[in-house]
Structure formats: structure tokens, C-alpha cells
Amino acid sequence: MKFVDLDAFDATPLQTDPCEFVVVPRFVRPEMLEAINRDFPQIEEPGNFAPADLRYGAAIDTLISELHSDELKAHFERKFDIDLSPYPLDMTFRKYSEASDGNVHNDSKSKIVTSLIYFNPKWEHPGGRLRMVRNPDDIQDYAAEVFPAEGTLISFRRSETSYHGFESMEGERRSLQMYWVTPKRFNKGEKKLTLLRRYKRWRKVRER
């Protein structure tokens, strides 16, 4: 693939403490990172945004296509020993982190496998580094800390022990979140996005 390195993904061993997860530095090929950041979605505020609600360039369009491919899904299926065919893939982008972000939490049961890819060219802030924690009440008790830059991927299988979070930071923290989810969650999200798009179109008409 042009943008993502599936050989690096395959070569990285699955970890099991505190849950099944894998961290792949430079999952996005280093030579492609500049193009991705050049074409990154135009986001001006904190929050997660679906690709359909964003404007972005050709590099992001290609990246999205690769992440939605059956080839990539097959590699994730082998890594986590799971059949992902019943689960649609959902995806959002984020550009900014605010002070209230990062609280330790577990994903809902409607998420099957969660992945995050980070795009900042470098990372110097002491906060903002995602941790896979053993104790949901103690962010300092963690099995892994993820450098949120340079195309790093973290992917984990949702379980009763897949708690994660990061120490607070404010600023630009570019990421893509993708998750294979139950069909019910996916359909609910699509309905919500449709209503949001209708509202945005209505507001634009009112502002004219």
C-alpha cells in the first residue's frame, strides 16, 4: 500500500497486558507524512468529525481508501484472531485536544476493535501520550505509553480491561480514529450525521 506499512503491522507482536493491543511506530510511511499533513482535514475546533463532514486533500482521500480496504481488514483479522466481516468500519478525524480530554475510560461494547493513527510531525509535550492502563483509577499504572506522532498506530480489541487515556494537554494533536463497530451503532451514527448535515444546510440558508 502507498500510505500504510502492513509489513510493519504484521511484524509487530500482539501485547496482552492489560488487553490485546499493538503499537506500530511509523505505520504511516514516513515519506507520506508530509502529504497527509498538507491535505489534513480543515478542522478549527476540538471534537471528532466524520470524513463526510470535512474538506481535505487527495492524500487523505487515498489514506481513507486504504484503511477501508479488504486487504487491510484481513491483516487486522489475523492479528486479533477475529472475523470482522459482520462489523462496519467507522472513522473520525480530530485535530485539537482540550484540557478536558484524555480521561481514562473504556470503549463501549459496540466497538469491537479500535485504532488510532497520529500525524503530528513531532511530539514534545509531556501530556497527550495515550496510555493503556491497568487500573482505571490510576493513569500512572500503565502497560504502554504511545508517542502520538510520526504516523504511529495503536490498535486494541475492546474488552473489560481495555482502559486507556492520557495526561491533559491543550493544542494540536492530529489523529484519525477508526473502529469496527456493531451494525446497530453504525446505523445510529449514520442517522445522527444525516440530521447534523440537514441542520448545517438549514443554517447556511438562514444566514444568507
N, C-alpha and C positions, 0 to 999 in steps of 0.2 A: 504494500500500500504506500501511497505517496506521503501521507502525513503521519501515520501512526506505525510504530515498530512492533509488530506482532511477534517477531522473533525474541525481542527483549521481554515481552509479556510472557511468552512460553518458558523462557529460561529462568524466570523469577519464581522461586519456590513459594508455595502457599503457606502462610502462617496460621496458627490456630489459637494463639493466646492474644486476646481473650475470646476471639471468634475467628472464623475463616476470612482471611483478607490477604491482599497482595499489594505491595508498594513498588511501582516501576518508575525509577528515575528516567527522564527523557523518553517517556512513552511517545510523546510527540517528537518527531525527529528534530534535532537542534537546528538544522538548516531550514526548517519550515516555520520556526517560531516567529521570526520577524514578519513573515507574510501574514500569519494568523493575527498578530497584534496590530498590524496595519489595517486589517479588514475586520477587526473585532467589532461586535455589535455596538451601536451608538446608544449607550446607557448613561443617564445623567443622575441617577439616584440609587440608593440601596434597594435591594429586593431581587427576587428571582423572576426572570422573564422568558417566556416561551419563544422559540425562534420565529414562529409565525407572527409575533407582535413586534419584531425588531427589524432594523435595517443593518445589513452587513455586506461584506465584500465576497469575492469569488473564493478566497482561501477558506473562509468559514463555511461556505456552501459545500465545498469539496470535503472538508472535515466532517460535516454533518452526514454526508452521504456515506463516508467510510464507516462512521460509527453505527449507522443503520444497516450496514451490510450483513448478509447471512454469513459471510466469511468471518467477520469479527465475532458475531454471536457464537459461532461454533468454537472459537478459541475460549471464550468465556464459559461455555458449557463444559468443555473439557477441564478447565482449571477448577471449577467449582463442583464438577460432577453432578450437573443438574440439566434437565431438559427445560430450556427457556421458550420453547415454541408456543406454550399457552399464554405467554405474557408479552404484551406490547411494550415497546420501549418509549419512555417519556424522557423529555430533555428540557433543561432550562440553562440560561446564562446568568451570571452575576458579575458585576464589575466593582462594586463598592461594599466595604464592610463598615458597620457602625458599632458603637461601643456595646450595644445590647446583644450583638451576635455572638455565637460561639458557645452558648450554654450547653453543658453536657446533656445529651439526650439519646434516645434510641429511635430509629425509624419505625413508622407504623408497620403493622403486619401486612399491609397491602403492597409494600415494597419487598421485592424478592432479592434482587442484587442491586446495590448502589455503587456508582463510580463517580469520582470527581477528578477532573483534569485541571491543572493550574498553569497559567500562561504568563505571569509576571516574568520579565527577563532576569530578575534577581530578587532576593529577599533578605532584608537586613533587620526587619522589625522583630523584636523578641516575641511578640504575640502573633496570632493568626496561623500558627502551625498546628494543623489538625492532629489530634491525639486519639488513639484507640485506647480507651481507659478500661481498667479492670473494675474500678469502684466508681459507680455513677455519682457518688458524693465527694469524690476526691480526684480532681483533674491532674494532680501530681502523681497519681498511681496509674501509670500508663505503660503499655507494652511497646508502642511505637509512636514516633512523632514525625509528621510528614512535612517536608520542605515544600511550601506552596508556590513553586515557581518552576521555570525551565521545562515545562511540559510533563511534570511529574503526574503520575496516575496513582490513585488509591482506589481499590475496589474491594467491597466486602459483601458477604452474604448475610442478610438480615437474620438475626437470631435473638434469643433472650439476653445475650451478653454482648451485643454489638453496639455498645455505648461509645459515643465519640463527641468531641468538642474541641475548642481551642481557647487559649487565653485571649482576652479582649484586645482589639486593635481597631483603629479607625483609619480608613484610607482605601487606596486602590488594591484590590485583591481579585484578580481576574480568574474566573473559573467557569467550567462547564460541568453541570451535574446531569448524569443520566442514570435512569433506574428502570429495570424491568419490573412492571407492576401488574397487579391483578386487573383483568379486563374491567371490572366494576369501577376501580379507581380511575383508570384511563378514560373511560366514558364520562365519568363525572367531571374530570378535568377538562375534557373537550367541551362539554356543555357550559362550564363556567367560563372558558375562554371565549366561546361564541357570544355569550352575553356581554362580556367585557368589550369585545370588539364592536358590538352593536352600540354600546354606551359611548365608546370613543367616537364612532361615526356621528352619533346624535349630538355630541358635544361640539364637534367640529362644525356641524351645520348651524348650531345655535350661536357659535362665535362669529359667523360670517356677517 
